Amino acid sequence: MNKRKTGTAYEIIAAEYLKKQGMQILEMNYMASRGEIDIIGKQSEMLIFIEVKYRKNASYGHPWEAISIEKQRKICYAAKQYIFMKQWKKQIRFDVVSICGNDIFWFPNAFEGKI
C-alpha cells in the first residue's frame, strides 16, 4: 500500500473513532492553498481541526511526535482559510489522533493554533 493510501485508510479509522466519541465529521482531506487538514469535525459549538498520524509501531517514536511546528503552521493556515470561507465565529481547537499499531490516542487541544 502506498503512503497516500495508507494515510487515507488511517484517516478513515480516525474519523470512525471520533464519530463514536460524538463528533460530527464535516470534511476529510480539506485542501487549502498552503496546507491540508486531515479531518474537520464539530462537537457542540466547537469547530475542530484534526491531524492524523500513523506508525506501525513506536520504534522510531510515537506518531504524535512527528507533527512539527511547520506542519502546525500549515494546518493553522488551512484552518484560517476554512474559517473565513465558512464565516465561523465560534470556538475552534486543534486535535491530534495518533494511531500506533492498533492503539488509537486522541489528543484534544493538542496544540495552540495561531489564527
Secondary structure, DSSP 8 states (H G I E B T S, - for coil): --HHHHHHHHHHHHHHHHHHTT-EEEEEEEEETTEEEEEEEEETTEEEEEEEEEES-STT--GGGG--HHHHHHHHHHHHHHHHHHT--S-EEEEEEEEETTEEEEEEEEE----
